[in-house]
Amino acid sequence: MTVTNRLSHLDYPKATAGLRSLASYVNHCGLEKNLIELVLLRVSQINGCAYCIDMHTKDARAAGESEQRLYLLQAWREAPFYSERERAALAWCEAVTRLGEHGVSDELYAQARACFEEEELLNLNMVTVLINAWNRIAIPFRAEPGHYQPAATQQAA
């Protein structure tokens, strides 16, 4: 079976204006850039969004993230390379992405609040909401990975 790109979700600015506005907010919300990129990548891994995995791996590298941390992100619980704050963020984004009938536990909320102020946790949640939305556009419309270049690379070209 040949998988073809059904549409370029980037070609419909009116439809994605709200997400672009949220992305602008997220990019200026005060959370660390590397933390945001780890969350964007981890959620995309959970959802199986090849386009977004490609994009956020490249963006994380461009922002200075190490290859080792990127390679081990799927096994972050077993790897010693992530800070307590990053671990709390990754646990939070996984729980929010995989919301089941019981939601996010009080224990996980308490762990996240130990590392994040209330507004920071809301911002982290918005990062998670944003990438879940983009994944749900890219996956069904088969956005093709491999062509994305980080802004810094595009400017240098």
N, C-alpha and C positions, 0 to 999 in steps of 0.2 A: 504494500500500500504506500503510495506516495503522499507525504504530508505537505500540503502547500499552505502558504500564508493566505488566509482568507481575507484579510484587510490589514492595512497599517493603521492601528489605533491612533497613531500620531497625526493622521490626516484629517481628524475630525475634532478641531479645537473647540467647537461649541459643546459637543457631547462630553468632552473631558475637562472643561473649564473649571468645574468645581474641584476636581482632583488636582489640577495644576495649582489652584489657589491653596489647597491644603498642603501640597508639596512645598510651595513657597513658605508657608507658615512653618512647616516642619523643619525646613532648612535654616530657619532663623529663630528657632524656639529656645536655643540655649543648650540643648543636649550636645554632647561631643559628637563631632562628625564621624569618628571611627565607630562609635557606639551605634549611631544611626545606620551606618553601612552594614554593620554586623547583623542588626535586626532585619534590615531589608533583605539581606542575603539569606538569613536563616529562615524567615517566613517563606521566601521564594523556594527554598529547598523543600520545606514541608509540603508546599502546594504543588511542587513539581513543575514550576514555571521556568523552562529552559531560557527563554528570552530574558527574564528578570535575573536569573542566576548569572547569565553571561554579563549583563549590564552591571550588576552590583559587585561582582567579583572584580571587574575592570575598574569600577569607580573606587572600590576599597583599595586596590593596588595603587591607583593614581594618588590616593590620599595618604599613602605610606604604610598601609597595612601589610604585615608580613605574610609571606607565602605559607609558612608553617601554621599560622592561626587560621588562614583561609582553608587550608587542607583539612584541618581538624575541627572545623566549625560544627559539622554534623555530630561529632562526638565530644562536644564541649564539656559535658559532665565528667568525662574521663580524662580530659587533657588539662594540664596544669597552667596553661598559657593565658587564662582569662581571669580578670580581676573579679572581686566579689560583686562589684556594681554591674559588670558585664554579665556575670552569671545570673544575677537577679533579673536583668533586662531580658536575657535569652529565655529564662524560665517563664517570665511574664508574657513575652510575645508568643511563645509556644502555646501557653494556656489560652490566650485570647484567640489565637488562630484556630485552635482545636476545641472551641467552646462546645461543650456537651450539655446535657440536660442539667448538670449541676453547676455550670458556670466556672468562675475562678474561686478557688477555695479561700477561706479566711486566712489559712496558714500562708498560702502563697502571697496574698495581699500584704500580710504583715512582713514577710520577707522582703518584698519589693519596697514597701514603705521604709524599711530600715536602711535602704540604699538611695531612695529617691524622695525628695520633697513631694508634696501633693501635686503641685503644678507640673513638676518634672514627670511624675507618673502618668498624669493625664497626657502630657506631650508624648511620652513613650507609647501610650495607647494609641494616640493619633498616628504615629509612625506605623504601627501595626495595622491599623485600619486602612491607612493609605496603601500599603503594599498588598494587602489582601485584595483591595479593590482593583489595583493594577493587574495583579495575577489573574483575577476573574475576567479581565478584558483580554489579556495577552493569551491565556490558555485556550479558550474556546475559539478565538479568531486566529490561532496558530501563528502568533508573531514569531518570526524566524530569528533564532539566535545567531550570533557571529558577526554581525555588521556594526554593532554599536561601538562607538569610540568615546571615551571620557572627554569632557569639555576641554581639559588641559591639552589633550592629545590633538583634538580638532583644531585648537587655536595655533598649535605649533606647526601643523601641516600647511 
